[in-house]
Amino acid sequence: MMEQVPTSILCAERCHLGEGPTYDAATDTAWWFDILEGKLFEAHLVSGQVRIHRLGKMASALARIDAEHQLIAAEDGLYIRSIRDGAMTLYRPLEADNPRSRSNDARVHPSGTFWIGTMGRKAEAGAGSIYALHCGEISKLFANITIPNAICFSPDGGIGYFADTAKNELYRVALDPATGLPRGAPEALLEHRGIGGLDGAVVDADGLIWNALGRRLRRRLQSAR
């Protein structure tokens, strides 16, 4: 089911490769990345002020740690970033020994576990994976993914979703709500054969998945509950 919704331009500067939009409710601030240009955008919604931070490396996603720090998923690892001065300190390496890979889509599970996708810089087939940062340790959850996207979770944390954009397939997997870690193997939920490619996604309070298709279209997907 396609719906038309009102939209507006938050920032006039175009991204070479935009990724990782995140909203910090505590500060009413939106954050997102230009992966290829190594930029982090910060938009204060009330004032409309937008700042651009140059990271010096490709990055794609962030998670809020506290009022002063963020966790950044970058091309070679996870970094703790100081919001005050932008200083970045390596927290955990992630595929740092593979110069042909980079981070991509990511999402924080309701438990606090952070899922991070990686992929080949030229979208090499099967070169990507999805990892989880849980209790300070990184583990590989799923491998042989070309373009990991659409990482999101059901409201109760019991189901995880992710897509491989190259295959245009969306998957679901049962999770332990307390940890955000899989209880079994993923299974195919949707094979999209229409316009656009399955990209970033969120789950709303009713358990419905909202997916941003690659050609600026949105599709509302009924989740299999």
N, C-alpha and C positions, 0 to 999 in steps of 0.2 A: 504494500500500500504506500503510494507516494503522497506526501503532504507538502504544501508550500508554506513556509514559515518566514516571518519578517527577519531580515538580517541587516547588519550595518558593518562598515569597515572600522575595525578597531585601530589599525595602524596602516598608514599608506605605503610604508616601505615594503617592497616585495621580498620574499625569501627565495633563495636559490633552491633550497629544499627544506620546507617548513616541517616541524615535528614537535611532538610532546607538549601540547597546550595543557596547562595546569592552572587551577584557580586556588588561591590562598584566601579562604574566607576570613581569616583573622585580620588580614590587612587589606582586603578587597582589591587584590592584585592578581592579574593574569600574567603568566609566564609562558614563553615558548621559545623554540630554537630554530636557527637556520643551521642545519647540520654541516653543509659543505663550506659555509663561510665562518664556522666557529663562533657564532653569535648567540647570545642569550638576550631575549627581549623581556622587558619588565613594563607592564602597563597598569597604572593606577586608574581604576575605572571611574571613580568619582571626579577626579581632576582631569582625566583624559591625557595625562602626561605619560609619555613613553620614553624609556631609556634603553639603550643598546649597550650590552656589555660584551667585550671581545674576550673569548676564553682561551685563545691560542691553541685550540684543539677541537676536533669534531665532538659534539655532544648532542644528546637527543631527548633527555628526560630528566626530571628532577622530582624529589620528594622533600616535603618539609620535615626538618628535624626539630627545630624550635624557632623562637622569634629571631634568632641570630644566625642560624645555619641551615643549609640545604644539602641534600645528597644528590650529586650529579652523576648520571650515567654517561660516560664518555667512551671514546674509541678504544682506550686501553685499560679502563678500569672505572671504579666508583670513587668519586672525590667528595670530600666535605668542603663546601664553599661558604666562606664568610660573606654574609649579605652586606656587612658594613663596608668592607674594602675589596671584596671580590677575590680574596686569596683562596687558592684551591690546594688542598692537601690530599694526597692519595690515601684512600681508606682500604680498598681491596683491589688488586689487579683483576682484570677480566679479559681473557684472550689477549693479554699484553704481548704474548710471544707470536701472535699472528698479525703481521702488518697489513694483511689483505682484508681484515674484518673491521667492523665498527658496530656500535650500539644502534638500536632502532627503537621500536615501540616499548613502553614499559607502563607499569601500573602498581599502585600499592594496594594490597589485599586488606580487607577490614581488620585483620589481625595485626597488621603492621609489616607483614612479609612483603618484600619488594620483588616483583617479577620483572626481569629485563630481557629483551630480545636482542640478538646479534645477527648480523648478516654479512655477506661478502660486499666489499665496496663496489663491485661491478655486478652485484646480484647474482653471483655464481650459484648454480643449482645445488641445493642441499647444503650450502656452506654455513647456514645460520642455526642458532639454537635459542632456547629459552631457559634462563637461569632464575633461581630464587635466592635472595639474600634473607636468611632467617637466623635470628639470634647471632648475628655477626659472621655467619659462615655462608659461602656461596656454594650452591649445588646445581648441577645441570638437570633440568626437568625433561626437556624434549630436544631431540637433535634432528638433523636432516631437514631443516626448514629453509626455504629460499628467502622469503621476505616475511618475517614475523610481524604481525600487526593485530589490532583488535583485542589486545589483552584487556580483560575486564572480568568482573565478578558479580555473582548474584548478591542481592541485599543481605542475605544471611551468611554469605561467605562459603556456602556449601558447593557451589559450582563455579568453575573457571572457564573462560572462553578465550580462544585465540584463533587467528587466521593465518594462512599462508597466502599472501596476495598473489603470488605467482601461479598458484593453483586455483585461486578464487574459491577456496574452501574455508568454512568456519567450523571449528571444533569445540566440543564441550568435554569437560573432565570433572569427575567428582573430587571434591576437596575436603580435607579436615578443616572445619570452620575455625578451629582454634589456632591452626598453624598456617593455613593457606597452602599446604602441600598436598600433592595428588594422593588419592586413595586407589587409583586404578589407571588404566590407559585411556587416552583421549579417544573420542569417537566423533565421526563426522556429523555435524548438525545441519549444514547447508552447503550446497554447491551452487554458487551464484553464476548464472549464465547470461545475465542482462548487461546493460550499459554500466561501465565503470568497474573498478577493482575494489575488493574489500580492503578497507584501510582501518583507521582508528575507530574505536567503539567505546561506548559506555552503556551501563545498565541502569535503568531508572528505578524508582521506588517500587514500581509494579512488577519488576523482573523482566521488562521488555528491553531488548538490545537495540540501541541506536548506532548505526554504522555509517561512517562517512565514506561514500564511494569515491573512487579516484578521479571522477570527472565532475566534481562539484555537485553531486547529487546525494541526497540522503534517502535511506530506505529504513523503514521501521520494520524490524523483524520480530515476530512472535517467538519467544523463547520456548523451548520444550521443557515444561515444568511438570 
